[in-house]
Amino acid sequence: MENNSNNQVTIVDIKMPFMSMVAFMIKAAIAAIPAFIIVSLIITGISIVLSTIFGGAGMMMPQ
């Protein structure tokens, strides 16, 4: 028999020491730096591919 009851959980409080929270936030900030670099490289690659495909369409070059 399957039990299809859904249990809902609500978190009301997280007890965490202040210095532990500060250490967590510093680690999260440091981890965000390589993630930002990877995402910016991916976006740069996509823009290079798209500009190669469309050849700079829409750009007005003065003659």
C-alpha positions in Angstrom: 0.0 0.0 0.0 1.2 3.5 -0.8 1.0 6.2 1.8 0.3 9.4 -0.2 0.0 11.8 2.8 1.9 15.1 2.4 3.6 16.4 5.6 4.2 20.1 5.7 7.0 21.5 7.7 7.5 25.1 8.8 10.8 26.3 10.2 10.4 29.0 12.8 13.8 29.4 14.3 17.4 28.4 13.7 19.7 28.6 16.7 23.2 29.3 15.5 26.0 31.1 17.3 26.9 34.5 15.8 30.5 33.7 15.0 29.5 30.5 13.3 27.0 32.5 11.1 29.8 34.9 10.3 32.1 32.1 9.3 29.4 30.6 7.1 28.8 33.9 5.3 32.5 34.4 4.7 32.7 30.9 3.2 29.7 31.6 1.0 31.2 34.8 -0.2 34.5 33.1 -1.0 32.7 30.3 -2.8 30.7 32.8 -4.9 33.9 34.2 -6.5 34.8 31.1 -8.6 31.1 30.7 -9.4 30.9 34.2 -10.7 34.0 33.6 -12.9 32.6 30.4 -14.3 29.2 32.1 -15.1 30.9 35.1 -16.7 33.1 32.8 -18.9 29.9 31.0 -20.0 28.1 34.2 -20.8 31.2 35.5 -22.7 31.4 32.3 -24.7 27.7 32.6 -25.6 28.0 36.2 -26.6 31.0 35.4 -28.8 29.1 32.6 -30.5 26.0 34.8 -31.0 28.1 37.8 -32.3 29.9 35.4 -34.7 26.6 34.0 -36.0 24.8 37.4 -36.4 27.9 39.3 -37.4 27.2 42.4 -35.2 23.7 42.9 -36.7 22.2 46.1 -35.6 25.5 47.9 -34.9 25.8 51.2 -36.8 29.4 51.7 -38.1 30.3 55.2 -39.3 31.8 55.4 -42.7 
